Amino acid sequence: MRRKRMNNINEYYLSKIDQILNSLGEKHKEPLMLLVKDGLEYSEIAEKLNCPVGTVMSRIFYARKKAQKLLKSLKDELVTQ
């Protein structure tokens, strides 16, 4: 019983994290995912997206900032439960 409840909770929060990533918008989500998931360097991301490295750095900075804000609200939700 407890294991099933934990699986449901994990699925809930994984879906919330997925929602957070999807809320970023493609121009911020794509470079962040290329960095985190694919392990590309900033210069490789810039080449792949055909934009300057500074643009990639800026987009990743703002994607992280927004994701952190949304994750904080998710953490606050956890604490109040």
VENBEL-V826711 format. One record per residue. N is the residue number from 0. NEAR is the number of other ideal C-beta (glycine too) atoms within 8 Angstrom. Layout:
N|NEAR ; N|NEAR
This chain:
0|4 ; 1|5 ; 2|6 ; 3|7 ; 4|8 ; 5|8 ; 6|8 ; 7|8 ; 8|8 ; 9|8 ; 10|8 ; 11|8 ; 12|10 ; 13|8 ; 14|8 ; 15|9 ; 16|10 ; 17|8 ; 18|8 ; 19|12 ; 20|11 ; 21|7 ; 22|8 ; 23|12 ; 24|6 ; 25|6 ; 26|7 ; 27|13 ; 28|12 ; 29|9 ; 30|14 ; 31|15 ; 32|10 ; 33|13 ; 34|12 ; 35|7 ; 36|6 ; 37|7 ; 38|5 ; 39|9 ; 40|5 ; 41|11 ; 42|7 ; 43|9 ; 44|13 ; 45|13 ; 46|7 ; 47|8 ; 48|10 ; 49|5 ; 50|6 ; 51|6 ; 52|8 ; 53|6 ; 54|9 ; 55|14 ; 56|9 ; 57|8 ; 58|12 ; 59|13 ; 60|8 ; 61|9 ; 62|13 ; 63|9 ; 64|8 ; 65|11 ; 66|12 ; 67|8 ; 68|8 ; 69|10 ; 70|10 ; 71|8 ; 72|8 ; 73|12 ; 74|8 ; 75|8 ; 76|8 ; 77|8 ; 78|6 ; 79|5 ; 80|4
